[in-house]
Amino acid sequence: MKINSFNLVNINPYMKQNQQYSIKNEEKMKQSDEIQISAEAKDLQSSQQFSASRQDKINEIKIQINSGQYQPDSREIARKFYQFWN
């Protein structure tokens, strides 16, 4: 009596699927990322740079803080917080 095997050794039903998956992964790996910055974003980026007068004011406040002479107005700080959250 001859018995034919249903599950042949050389045939794997998942092998073809695995090969297709690996080919897709290789194609994805070959692609490179690309970034494009719009003209509007470039304008916003350049406008955020500190002007000379603003930088002078910041340096002046830093000097006052380091020397211990800086006394912030607590009412003004509270008002700004209130404006921000409302």
N, C-alpha and C positions, 0 to 999 in steps of 0.2 A: 504494500500500500504506500502510495506516495503522498506526502503532505506538503502542500505549497505554503510557503510563509506569506502571511499578509503584510508583514512589516519588513520590507527588504532593507538590508543593511546600508546600501548605497543611496537610498532615497530618504531624504529628510524634508518633510513638508515646510519646515521653518527656514531652511537654508536659503531659499530664493528670497524670502521676505527679509532675512538678515542681510543679504547682499545688497538689496535695494536700499535698505536703511543706511548701510555704510557708504554707499555711493552718494546719497543725499547729504550725509554729514561731511563728506569730503568737499562737496560743492559749496556748502555753507562755510567751511573753513577757508576756502580760497577767496571768498568775498572779504573786502575790507570795509571798515566803517568810514563814513564820510560825514563831515560836519559842514553845514553852510550857515553862515551868519548873515542875516539880512542887513540892508543898509540902515534901516531904522534902529536895529540893535547896536550897530556900530556907532550911530549918532548918540544913542543913550549912554553907551560905554564912555565915549569921549566927554560927554557933558557931566559925568560924575566925578571928573577929576577936580581936585581942590584948586580954587583960585588962590592967588598970592595973598589977598587980604584975608581970606578965610583961614589959610594956613598960619598967617601971622597971629590971628586971634587965638587959634588953637595952641600955638607955642606960648603965648602970653598966659593963657589959663594953666598950662602945664607948669610954667615957672611959679605961678602963684600957689598951685597945689603943692609943689615940692617944697616951697618955703613956708607953707602953713598959713598963708595970708588969704587964701580963697575962702570966701564966706558965701555960699549959695543962698538964694532967697527961697525959703521953704514954701511960702505961699505961691510963688511962681511955679515951683516944681509941682505942687499939688494941682494947680490950675492946668498945667500942661498934661498931667496924667488924666485929669477929668475930661479934658477936651479929646484926648486920644481914645478913651474908652467909651465916649458917648457920641 
